[in-house]
């Protein structure tokens, strides 16, 4: 089962965000730039897979693995920013012996996509495009995708590979898959508060075909390079998108808790106005400093990214607490429903 968002024909939105990333340009266009489109179309399926795999970004393997009753689980994470990147990584899974020998290669991905007609100057110009591929392990891909979403991971893809050992593991296999997937995302630096990754190596401005000379305005604002500015701006936009997602999810859980509290009050036959809604907590207030791309300095951008990592950690904890409250409420409602049904049955008898 696969869940994917629709693909734009030219993928211009993601390409625009990567204008100053020579690595990205090389790998997203490498499948056809080394030959021509006609040659690519005339290749066999195996040849096309090999061609796509050669353009894939580098996979990061986590040293963490799980062995359970001869079943083995390992994880990889990789930086992706377009559906082409995802397709190229999937080609690697089909072509490399390490993955071909596995029983399942469960995948999930999330990345920012620029909305059509938007310039990318505002965080609201982006949406999160995501999806998953269960590769025959029904339910595992969606659970892995939910783990990614709850962790706030973005601009990345996670792969959990399983070799079946001959003994059915039952539901615990999903815990193994999620735990290995989380470890892979952490190993790749895609989740949790972490130091900023080093900037990519730069060619001299005069010899780089992809970068114009660094403008004096950027230097005056304290930026080391155009690429460093683009990298930090992408990080900021990704964090802002994750924070918006968490806030939306938290507010939904708050409303569910309030609704459940009313149901519990009715089932308990208590008077109106006695609902216990304190567990829902207060409505979230704006806690992110706004920023202006035109005047943002490098040291300010680094601080904003670190502040957003702290906010994300707090939001994740708040969401986890709300989920526990919801689970307790649902159990209480089941017990009350059973009690009410038993009372009706006694009356009928």
N, C-alpha and C positions, 0 to 999 in steps of 0.2 A: 504494500500500500504506500503510495506517495502523496505527499501534500505539498504543493508548490504554488507560489503566487504566479500570475501571468507574466510572461517575459516581453519586454518591449523589443521591437524588431532590431533597433540599432543600439539599444542599451546606452543611449546618449547621457542619461542622468548619471549613471555611475562613472562613465568615461569623463564627464566634466569634473567630477570630484577628484579625479586622478591625473589631471593635466600635468602636474609637476612630479609625477612618480615614474621614472624611466623603467623601473622593475616591472610595474604594473602594465605599462604599455607593451613591454616585450612579451609578457606571458599571456596577455589577453588577445594579442593579435598574432602570436607566433604560429597558431594552427594553420593560418592561410598565407601569412606574409613570406614564409619560406618557399612557397610554391605559388600556385594560384588556386582560386576557388574551384575551378573545374577539376583540377587534379585531385583535390581533397574529396570532391563528390564522387569521383570515379574509383576511389580506394575501396577495398573490402572493409567489412565491419572491424576486423582485427587491425587493419592498417590505420583506420580512422581512430580507433581507441589508442593505438600507440602514438599517433600524431598529437591527439589531445593531451595524453599523459605527459608528453615532453614539454608542454606549455604550462603544466600545473605548478602552483606555488609549493614550497617545501613543507612537508608534514613534520610536526614535532611529536616525537614519541615520549610518553610518560614512563618513567621507570617503575611506576606503581602497576601491579597486575594482581589478579585474583585467580587462584586455583581452587576449585571446589568439585570434589568427586570426579576428577580427571577432566572437567571442563575448564578451559582457560579463557580469561578475559584480559585484553590489553586495549589501550586507548591512544589515539592520536588527535592532535588539534592542528589547525592550519588557518592562516589569515586569508579571508576571502572578502571581496567587495562587489562582486557581480555574479549573476547566474552562470556566466561563462567560467568563472573560477570554480564554481561548484561542479559543473560538468567536467572540467579538466581533472579535478580531484577524483571524481567517480570513475574516470577513465583509468586513473592510477590503480584504483581498487580492482578494476577488471583485468589489468595487464600485469601487475606485479605478483610473483608467486606467493609472497608472504600473505597477501590478501586473498588470492584465488583459492588457496588451500583451506580457508576458513569456512565454517558453517554459515556464519552471518557477519556482515559488515553493516552495523546499524549506524545511521547518519542523521545529523540534525544541523541546521545552519541558520544564521541570522546576520543580516547586513543592512546598512543604511542605503536608501535609494532616493535620489533626488526626484521630487515631483515634477511632472511635465510643466514647462513654462516657468519654473522657478530658477532663481539665480544661485541659490545655496548660501545667500548672505544671512539667512535667519535659520535657527534650529527648526522652525516650523515648516521649512521648505523640504524636509525629509520625512520619509516613512521607513518603517522597518519591514524589509522583505524577508520571509523566512520559509522554512519547509523541513521535511524529514523523509527518510527512506528507511523502512523497517527491514528490508532485505529478507523477508520470510519470517522474521521474529515478531509476530503480530502483537501490537501494543507497545513494543519496546521503543520504536522510533518516536512515537508521540510523547512517551514519558521522558525520553532524552531531550526532546524539544522543550517540554515544560521545564525541565531542570535548567536548560540554557536560559529560558525566559526569566525564571525566578532568580537566577544568579545575575541577570542583567548583562549577560555576554552578548557582544555585538561585533560585527565585522569579522566573523570567524565561523569555522565549521568544526564539528567534533565527530570522530568516528570511533565506535567501540566494536572491536573484532572479537568474535567468540568461536572457539573450537569446541564442538560438542564431545563430551567424554564418554557417552554411552549410558549415562544415568540422568533421568529427568530431574531437574532441580526444583520445579514448581515456581511459585511467585518470587522466591528469593533471587531468582536470576535477574529480575528487574532491578532489585537493589544493587546487585553486582554491576549491572550495566550503568546505572546512574552514578555509582561511586567511582567507577573507572572513568566515566565521562567527565565528572567534576575534576578528578585528578588531572586529566588530560588538558582541560581548560586552564587549570592553575599552572601546569607545566608550561603552557604556551603564553602565560601572562595575560589571559583574556578575562579573568575574573578576580575580584577582591582588590583591596587597596594594595598598590604595588608601585615601585619606582617607575618613572617614565622610561620607555625603551630608548636606546641610543639612536641618534638620527642615522639614516642611511648614508653611505659614502657618497661624496659629491665630486663631480667632474668640475674642472675650472669653468667658470661661466663662458669664457670665450670659445671653448671647444665643445660645450654641451649643446646638442641639437634640440633638447627638450626644455631648456631653461633660458629665459632671457637674462641679461645682466641684472644683478641685484640692485634694486632701486635705492636711492639715497633715503627715501622715506622709510623703507623697511629697516635700514641700518640705524636711522635716527631713533626708531622705536625699540631698538635693542635686540633685533632678531639676528641670529647667526647666519641664517640663509633662508631662501624662499622655501626650500623643502622642509626645513624645520618648522616654519610658520604653518605650512599646509598640514604637516603631521599633527601639530598641537590643535589646530582648528578642527581637524577630523576627530581627534580624541574628545574635544569639548562637545562637539555636536553629538557624538555617540553617547557620551555620558548624559547629556540633556535628554536625549531620546529615551534612554533607559530609565531615568528618573521619572519622566512623564508616564512611562508604562507602569512603573511600580506604584505611582500615586493613583493612577486610574484603578489598578488592581486592588489597592488598599481601600479606596472609597467604595468599590463594589462589595468587598468583604464587610465593610462597616454597615452598609445598607442591608446585607443579608443577615448580619447579627441582629440588627434592630427589628427586622421582619420576623426572625425566629423568636425573638424575645416576646413579641406580641402573640405569636402562635402558642408559645409555652404558657403565657398568661391565660389565654382562652382555655387551653386544655386543662390547666390547673384550677379553672373556675375562680380566678381572682378578679377583683374589680378593675375597671379601666384605669389606666394611669399608674399601675403598679409594675409595669414592665421593668426588668433589669437590663438597662441599655448601657450601663457604665462601661462594660467590657468593650464596647465598640470604640471607646476613646473619643477624643476631640477631632474635629475636622482638621485636616492637614493645612498648614499655612505655607505660604511661599517661603522657601528656605534656600533658594539658589540666587547668588548674585548675578545680575544681568551683565552682559558684556557686549561691547561694540567692536566688531571685527576691524573697522577702519582705524581705531585708535589703540587697539590692544597691544600691550608689550609682552615680550617673551616671559619675563619673570612673573607677570600677572597671569598669563595663560597657564603656566606651570602650577601656580597656587590654586587657580580655579579648578584645574583637573584634580588636584589632591583634595580640595574641599568637596568636590562632587563624589569622589571615592568614599569619603567619610559619610556623606549623606546617603549614598547607596547602601553602605553597611547598615546604617540606622533603619532605612526603609525595609531592607531584607528582614531585619529582626522584628520590626513592627508587623510585617506581613506574616511571618512565622507565628507570632503570638495570636494574630487574628484567626489563622487557620486552626490553631488549637482550640480557641473559643468556639468556632463553628463546629468542630468535631464533637466537642462536649455538648453543645446545644442539640445537635442532631441525635446523639445518643439519648439525651433527656427526652426529646420529643418522641422517639420510638418507645421509650418506657411509658410515657404518659398516654400515648395512643393505645398501647396494649392494655393499660389500666382502664381507659375509657371503654374499650371494646369488651373487656371482661365484665365491667359494670352493666353494660347494656345486655350482655348475654344473661347475667343473673336476673335482671329485671324481666326479660322475656320468659325465663323459666318459671 
